[in-house]
Amino acid sequence: MQFDFKHTQQDMAVFGMRKLPVILQSEIHECGQACVAMISTYYGCLVDLPYLRSKFGTSIKGTSLHRLVAILRELGFQARAYSVPAENLGKIALPCVLFCRLNHFVVLKEIIAEKYVVHDPALGKRVLKKRDFQDEYSSIALEVSPGERFESVDLRSRYGLRDAIQHISKFRFQLICILLLALLAEMLGIVIPWQIQWAVDNFTDPVGNKLIWLVTGAFLAVVAVQFLAIIAKNWALAKLGAALNLDWYHKLLAHVLKLPPEFFGARHVGDVATKFQSLRAIQDAITKGAVDGVLSGLFGVFAIGALFIYSKPLAGIVCAVAAAYFVARWLMVSRVVDISRSEIAWIATAQGELIETIGGIESVYAANQQDRCARKNVESLRKALDFSFKGSRIIGTMIPFGQGMFSMSRVLIITCAIYLARSGDFTSGMMVACVSYADIFYTKISLLAEKVLEIRHLKAHFEGIAEYALAPRQNLGPENFDTSSLTPSLRIRNLGFRYSPSDPWVFRNLNIEISAGESVAIVGESGSGKSTLAKLMLGLVEPTEGEILVGGLPLTEIGLPGLRRICSTVLQDDCLFSGSVKENISWFDPGVDEDVMRWAAQTASIHEDIENMPMKYETRVSGRGGGLSGGQRQRVMLARALYKKPRMILLDEATSHLDVGNESRISSAISSLRMTRIIFAHREETIRSAERIINLAEAQAPHEREAALVN
């Protein structure tokens, strides 16, 4: 699936003037790149964060001012940093990049009456009073202007509403049925004013009672059919909406779960959850909004057409008022979109803080920080609600504004219709029918405006989801490589890794060779790159240089699915999932092999503990392993790793919570299986259990022999 909602479609000219976009950062440390994207887009070089990420990389430690200058110059800009007090910022060219709070970059758009308009990559557009601005500003500004090599190009990833609609083609039949039902309901609604006209024109005529009841019955039948059509349409829309939401959710989730693991490491958990919630808003707007909007526009045309038949001057008044209302609503949409961006950002922050607080609840209690965590989370939610209030206030102003315009125009229409009736051009019934058609038109045109602007309003949701949907998937390599005869040996040749071109090397020229069935402990100081090497061995991150060979074949030839079929792992930050102990050991295998599961539990020295639990293997555990001790959790994870009977197992601090006795029993049991064991550890007992010890620092020496120590 190629789901791309991420692009900040910013029109570069508004009435001939440049426009500074609001581009929110997606990763925790990319505020600098977001500022570059805003400044570059302002001057006509249209770039987005995916492009900057792919070309210049990102660092988990953030971006320095020196690196920002280098990126801007690469894009053809001239950039120069100044130490400028807040009161002198008006003397340099705006917009410019500012360094704030000693850890954050923002873009200063303009200064108006001692109010500073700031585009904050974390929070959206902000207007700060001078005192608030001075509290945040760190007195460093980066002035940017196009250089001689600057070119106006469009390098953004593109996705539009048309592309999103393509995903509903499989629901074509349901859509046709919904449109037909809605068409029937609207057509029946158009004929209602005819009854009013007939009744007003004939209520004094000596028509028979039979005719009156005949007309009444006919129109009651029309209303009944319209009522049933509306109910059927609403039910069909609800069913389509649920099916579409599930389909999009599944496609997006399937794509997200194939992204590189480091993609998630740079994002808040709350941000991920917020993006999936945005799917519902998009689905509602495209199904309900699109159907209602199209039909409202169509039948608004029918209503105004009928009004033109009655009187062109009256129809002209109605069209003028409707146009004025539509323009007024359209002019406010940009402000609402900016507010929505900030609201979504603060909601994601609040959700992330709540998830982090619950996840670390024991640390919060132990430090007696419940009140502080609560205040912080409530403050984030308060800021989200402040932006929600601002958006609601704008919308709440526009709705009565439209109603007032329509009410005043109705007075004018009635007055004009009275003059037409006096002149003999109108009957009383025609006058009432004209007012009814004008009301129908206003209702339809206001609904059309609402739905059009609602879809326009989705821009903030599109931008957020696109960050995930456009991200390139991890290169997994071949899917079906035959691993039946693959030897579980491993060789690392001239391996090097760093997070970005501007970051220092974690390690370089690393050379290690591990034979099949060998037990090796890899040691090194904290921060030397042991966990990073473990992730490289598993293909969770890609090396910057060098290669990894398994069974003498490059990992790129085997493919990550093939590697993971023969290799199991227990990583330092591994976790259990909500479910039973049985489900966790078998990785929720619907056809779990009970004998293999019990063998894995016995090998991991957890079987007796499980049997002593009230529900034994059906005992429920939470996602954080609630109800189990730290040692029990690690042994369940070891059992999970052993369940698929791997030929190679990688253990990164996998027994750090175990006592010496349990660790010794597990080590002896695994040793008897003669699988290749790669152990990353600090504990002496764990290290001594290996047949050979490799010091990571010494292994980086290109021609130095690995140190092999025997127990």
Secondary structure, 3 states (H helix, E strand, C coil): CCCCCCCCCCCCCECCECCCCCCCCCCCCCHHHHHHHHHHHHHCCECCHHHHHHHHCCCCCCCCHHHHHHHHHHCCEEEEEEECCHHHHHHCCCCEEEEECCCEEEEEEEEECCEEEEEECCCEEEEEEHHHHHHHEEEEEEEEEECCCCCCCECCCCCCHHHHHHHHHHHHHHHHHHHHHHHHHHHHHHCHHHHHHHHHHHCCCCCCHHHHHHHHHHHHHHHHHHHHHHHHHHHHHHHHHHHHHHHHHHHHHHHHCCCCHHHHHCCCHHHHHHHHHHHHHHHHHHHHHHHHHHHHHHHHHHHHHHHHHHCHHHHHHHHHHHHHHHHHHHHHHHHHHHHHHHHHHHHHHHHHHHHHHHHCHHHHHHCCCHHHHHHHHHHHHHHHHHHHHHHHHHHHHHHHHHHHHHHHHHHHHHHHHHHHHHCCCCCHHHHHHHHHHHHHHHHHHHHHHHHHHHHHHCHHHHHHHHHHHCCCCCCCCCCCCCCCCCCCCEEEEEEEECCCCCCCCCEEEEEEEECCCCEEEEECCCCCCHHHHHHHHHCCCCCCEEEEEECCEEHHHHCHHHHHHHEEEECCCCCCCCEEHHHHHCCCCCCCCHHHHHHHHHHCCCHHHHHCCCCHHHCEECCCCCCCCHHHHHHHHHHHHHHCCCCEEEEECCCCCCCHHHHHHHHHHHHCCCCEEEEECCCHHHHHCCCEEEEHHHHCCCCCCCCCCCC
